[in-house]
Amino acid sequence: MWTLQDAKNRFSAVVEAALAGVPQEVTRRGKPAVVVLSADDYRRLLKGAAAARESFAEHLLAFPAPEIEASGIEATGIGRAEVRPRDVRF
């Protein structure tokens, strides 16, 4: 783990270690800030994340649909609120 100042001073060593396959963690003010990793590792992570992610349409279709009775009221007994528009004078 590198402090930000050390990572700036020895950036070549940080990059060399990342290229060797060892992700390099950098802290700022004592807290984890970033991880430097090789471009190949980054692409591999992106590819894995994209493969595991479903499309937005699949995400929406995965939501359970409420069952609708013939009267238009959901099977749960919760129907649509009866709201009437208010009178407005122009």
PyMOL commands that place a pseudoatom at each C-alpha (Angstrom):
pseudoatom trace, name=CA, resn=MET, resi=1, chain=A, elem=C, hetatm=0, pos=[0.000, 0.000, 0.000]
pseudoatom trace, name=CA, resn=TRP, resi=2, chain=A, elem=C, hetatm=0, pos=[1.319, 3.397, -1.010]
pseudoatom trace, name=CA, resn=THR, resi=3, chain=A, elem=C, hetatm=0, pos=[0.664, 6.828, 0.395]
pseudoatom trace, name=CA, resn=LEU, resi=4, chain=A, elem=C, hetatm=0, pos=[-0.255, 9.368, -2.256]
pseudoatom trace, name=CA, resn=GLN, resi=5, chain=A, elem=C, hetatm=0, pos=[3.021, 11.242, -1.826]
pseudoatom trace, name=CA, resn=ASP, resi=6, chain=A, elem=C, hetatm=0, pos=[5.075, 8.030, -2.133]
pseudoatom trace, name=CA, resn=ALA, resi=7, chain=A, elem=C, hetatm=0, pos=[3.070, 6.923, -5.164]
pseudoatom trace, name=CA, resn=LYS, resi=8, chain=A, elem=C, hetatm=0, pos=[3.710, 10.282, -6.859]
pseudoatom trace, name=CA, resn=ASN, resi=9, chain=A, elem=C, hetatm=0, pos=[7.424, 10.117, -6.068]
pseudoatom trace, name=CA, resn=ARG, resi=10, chain=A, elem=C, hetatm=0, pos=[7.775, 6.513, -7.248]
pseudoatom trace, name=CA, resn=PHE, resi=11, chain=A, elem=C, hetatm=0, pos=[5.079, 6.354, -9.919]
pseudoatom trace, name=CA, resn=SER, resi=12, chain=A, elem=C, hetatm=0, pos=[7.238, 4.201, -12.218]
pseudoatom trace, name=CA, resn=ALA, resi=13, chain=A, elem=C, hetatm=0, pos=[7.526, 1.563, -9.477]
pseudoatom trace, name=CA, resn=VAL, resi=14, chain=A, elem=C, hetatm=0, pos=[3.755, 1.675, -8.915]
pseudoatom trace, name=CA, resn=VAL, resi=15, chain=A, elem=C, hetatm=0, pos=[3.132, 1.131, -12.639]
pseudoatom trace, name=CA, resn=GLU, resi=16, chain=A, elem=C, hetatm=0, pos=[5.733, -1.647, -12.902]
pseudoatom trace, name=CA, resn=ALA, resi=17, chain=A, elem=C, hetatm=0, pos=[4.165, -3.525, -9.972]
pseudoatom trace, name=CA, resn=ALA, resi=18, chain=A, elem=C, hetatm=0, pos=[0.687, -3.116, -11.492]
pseudoatom trace, name=CA, resn=LEU, resi=19, chain=A, elem=C, hetatm=0, pos=[1.956, -4.414, -14.841]
pseudoatom trace, name=CA, resn=ALA, resi=20, chain=A, elem=C, hetatm=0, pos=[3.422, -7.415, -13.010]
pseudoatom trace, name=CA, resn=GLY, resi=21, chain=A, elem=C, hetatm=0, pos=[-0.135, -8.318, -11.999]
pseudoatom trace, name=CA, resn=VAL, resi=22, chain=A, elem=C, hetatm=0, pos=[-0.186, -6.896, -8.482]
pseudoatom trace, name=CA, resn=PRO, resi=23, chain=A, elem=C, hetatm=0, pos=[-2.810, -4.151, -8.039]
pseudoatom trace, name=CA, resn=GLN, resi=24, chain=A, elem=C, hetatm=0, pos=[-1.355, -1.197, -6.147]
pseudoatom trace, name=CA, resn=GLU, resi=25, chain=A, elem=C, hetatm=0, pos=[-3.471, 0.486, -3.481]
pseudoatom trace, name=CA, resn=VAL, resi=26, chain=A, elem=C, hetatm=0, pos=[-2.920, 4.179, -2.831]
pseudoatom trace, name=CA, resn=THR, resi=27, chain=A, elem=C, hetatm=0, pos=[-4.129, 6.005, 0.268]
pseudoatom trace, name=CA, resn=ARG, resi=28, chain=A, elem=C, hetatm=0, pos=[-4.819, 9.692, 0.785]
pseudoatom trace, name=CA, resn=ARG, resi=29, chain=A, elem=C, hetatm=0, pos=[-4.858, 11.125, 4.295]
pseudoatom trace, name=CA, resn=GLY, resi=30, chain=A, elem=C, hetatm=0, pos=[-4.694, 7.590, 5.664]
pseudoatom trace, name=CA, resn=LYS, resi=31, chain=A, elem=C, hetatm=0, pos=[-7.808, 6.347, 3.856]
pseudoatom trace, name=CA, resn=PRO, resi=32, chain=A, elem=C, hetatm=0, pos=[-7.941, 4.069, 0.789]
pseudoatom trace, name=CA, resn=ALA, resi=33, chain=A, elem=C, hetatm=0, pos=[-8.277, 6.270, -2.297]
pseudoatom trace, name=CA, resn=VAL, resi=34, chain=A, elem=C, hetatm=0, pos=[-7.499, 4.396, -5.528]
pseudoatom trace, name=CA, resn=VAL, resi=35, chain=A, elem=C, hetatm=0, pos=[-6.160, 1.173, -6.947]
pseudoatom trace, name=CA, resn=VAL, resi=36, chain=A, elem=C, hetatm=0, pos=[-3.728, 1.144, -9.866]
pseudoatom trace, name=CA, resn=LEU, resi=37, chain=A, elem=C, hetatm=0, pos=[-3.946, -1.967, -12.008]
pseudoatom trace, name=CA, resn=SER, resi=38, chain=A, elem=C, hetatm=0, pos=[-2.834, -3.017, -15.452]
pseudoatom trace, name=CA, resn=ALA, resi=39, chain=A, elem=C, hetatm=0, pos=[-4.956, -2.279, -18.508]
pseudoatom trace, name=CA, resn=ASP, resi=40, chain=A, elem=C, hetatm=0, pos=[-5.370, -6.033, -19.093]
pseudoatom trace, name=CA, resn=ASP, resi=41, chain=A, elem=C, hetatm=0, pos=[-6.718, -6.540, -15.563]
pseudoatom trace, name=CA, resn=TYR, resi=42, chain=A, elem=C, hetatm=0, pos=[-9.046, -3.568, -16.005]
pseudoatom trace, name=CA, resn=ARG, resi=43, chain=A, elem=C, hetatm=0, pos=[-10.440, -4.921, -19.306]
pseudoatom trace, name=CA, resn=ARG, resi=44, chain=A, elem=C, hetatm=0, pos=[-10.911, -8.345, -17.703]
pseudoatom trace, name=CA, resn=LEU, resi=45, chain=A, elem=C, hetatm=0, pos=[-12.881, -6.773, -14.853]
pseudoatom trace, name=CA, resn=LEU, resi=46, chain=A, elem=C, hetatm=0, pos=[-15.041, -4.783, -17.270]
pseudoatom trace, name=CA, resn=LYS, resi=47, chain=A, elem=C, hetatm=0, pos=[-15.736, -7.842, -19.399]
pseudoatom trace, name=CA, resn=GLY, resi=48, chain=A, elem=C, hetatm=0, pos=[-16.720, -9.883, -16.340]
pseudoatom trace, name=CA, resn=ALA, resi=49, chain=A, elem=C, hetatm=0, pos=[-19.017, -7.136, -15.061]
pseudoatom trace, name=CA, resn=ALA, resi=50, chain=A, elem=C, hetatm=0, pos=[-20.675, -6.707, -18.464]
pseudoatom trace, name=CA, resn=ALA, resi=51, chain=A, elem=C, hetatm=0, pos=[-21.257, -10.452, -18.774]
pseudoatom trace, name=CA, resn=ALA, resi=52, chain=A, elem=C, hetatm=0, pos=[-22.897, -10.616, -15.338]
pseudoatom trace, name=CA, resn=ARG, resi=53, chain=A, elem=C, hetatm=0, pos=[-25.112, -7.578, -15.947]
pseudoatom trace, name=CA, resn=GLU, resi=54, chain=A, elem=C, hetatm=0, pos=[-28.546, -8.016, -17.445]
pseudoatom trace, name=CA, resn=SER, resi=55, chain=A, elem=C, hetatm=0, pos=[-30.031, -5.494, -19.829]
pseudoatom trace, name=CA, resn=PHE, resi=56, chain=A, elem=C, hetatm=0, pos=[-32.267, -2.730, -18.517]
pseudoatom trace, name=CA, resn=ALA, resi=57, chain=A, elem=C, hetatm=0, pos=[-35.259, -4.309, -20.276]
pseudoatom trace, name=CA, resn=GLU, resi=58, chain=A, elem=C, hetatm=0, pos=[-34.547, -7.665, -18.581]
pseudoatom trace, name=CA, resn=HIS, resi=59, chain=A, elem=C, hetatm=0, pos=[-34.267, -5.861, -15.253]
pseudoatom trace, name=CA, resn=LEU, resi=60, chain=A, elem=C, hetatm=0, pos=[-37.694, -4.246, -15.706]
pseudoatom trace, name=CA, resn=LEU, resi=61, chain=A, elem=C, hetatm=0, pos=[-39.289, -7.490, -16.876]
pseudoatom trace, name=CA, resn=ALA, resi=62, chain=A, elem=C, hetatm=0, pos=[-37.981, -9.265, -13.768]
pseudoatom trace, name=CA, resn=PHE, resi=63, chain=A, elem=C, hetatm=0, pos=[-40.280, -7.219, -11.514]
pseudoatom trace, name=CA, resn=PRO, resi=64, chain=A, elem=C, hetatm=0, pos=[-43.305, -9.196, -10.348]
pseudoatom trace, name=CA, resn=ALA, resi=65, chain=A, elem=C, hetatm=0, pos=[-46.465, -8.099, -12.110]
pseudoatom trace, name=CA, resn=PRO, resi=66, chain=A, elem=C, hetatm=0, pos=[-49.574, -7.613, -9.979]
pseudoatom trace, name=CA, resn=GLU, resi=67, chain=A, elem=C, hetatm=0, pos=[-52.446, -9.880, -10.838]
pseudoatom trace, name=CA, resn=ILE, resi=68, chain=A, elem=C, hetatm=0, pos=[-55.408, -7.941, -12.215]
pseudoatom trace, name=CA, resn=GLU, resi=69, chain=A, elem=C, hetatm=0, pos=[-58.965, -9.091, -11.626]
pseudoatom trace, name=CA, resn=ALA, resi=70, chain=A, elem=C, hetatm=0, pos=[-61.740, -8.529, -14.137]
pseudoatom trace, name=CA, resn=SER, resi=71, chain=A, elem=C, hetatm=0, pos=[-62.928, -5.458, -12.197]
pseudoatom trace, name=CA, resn=GLY, resi=72, chain=A, elem=C, hetatm=0, pos=[-59.538, -3.794, -12.628]
pseudoatom trace, name=CA, resn=ILE, resi=73, chain=A, elem=C, hetatm=0, pos=[-58.663, -4.041, -8.932]
pseudoatom trace, name=CA, resn=GLU, resi=74, chain=A, elem=C, hetatm=0, pos=[-55.446, -5.799, -8.014]
pseudoatom trace, name=CA, resn=ALA, resi=75, chain=A, elem=C, hetatm=0, pos=[-55.766, -9.194, -6.358]
pseudoatom trace, name=CA, resn=THR, resi=76, chain=A, elem=C, hetatm=0, pos=[-54.196, -7.720, -3.233]
pseudoatom trace, name=CA, resn=GLY, resi=77, chain=A, elem=C, hetatm=0, pos=[-57.345, -5.685, -2.710]
pseudoatom trace, name=CA, resn=ILE, resi=78, chain=A, elem=C, hetatm=0, pos=[-55.577, -2.396, -3.209]
pseudoatom trace, name=CA, resn=GLY, resi=79, chain=A, elem=C, hetatm=0, pos=[-57.170, -0.606, -6.094]
pseudoatom trace, name=CA, resn=ARG, resi=80, chain=A, elem=C, hetatm=0, pos=[-56.556, 2.682, -7.748]
pseudoatom trace, name=CA, resn=ALA, resi=81, chain=A, elem=C, hetatm=0, pos=[-57.374, 5.744, -5.693]
pseudoatom trace, name=CA, resn=GLU, resi=82, chain=A, elem=C, hetatm=0, pos=[-60.543, 7.578, -6.718]
pseudoatom trace, name=CA, resn=VAL, resi=83, chain=A, elem=C, hetatm=0, pos=[-59.394, 11.161, -7.180]
pseudoatom trace, name=CA, resn=ARG, resi=84, chain=A, elem=C, hetatm=0, pos=[-61.519, 13.852, -8.738]
pseudoatom trace, name=CA, resn=PRO, resi=85, chain=A, elem=C, hetatm=0, pos=[-60.037, 16.996, -10.242]
pseudoatom trace, name=CA, resn=ARG, resi=86, chain=A, elem=C, hetatm=0, pos=[-60.693, 20.198, -8.365]
pseudoatom trace, name=CA, resn=ASP, resi=87, chain=A, elem=C, hetatm=0, pos=[-62.677, 23.021, -9.823]
pseudoatom trace, name=CA, resn=VAL, resi=88, chain=A, elem=C, hetatm=0, pos=[-60.496, 25.771, -11.235]
pseudoatom trace, name=CA, resn=ARG, resi=89, chain=A, elem=C, hetatm=0, pos=[-61.759, 29.134, -12.405]
pseudoatom trace, name=CA, resn=PHE, resi=90, chain=A, elem=C, hetatm=0, pos=[-59.903, 30.862, -15.213]
for i in range(1, 90): cmd.bond("trace and resi %d" % i, "trace and resi %d" % (i + 1))
show_as sticks, trace
zoom trace
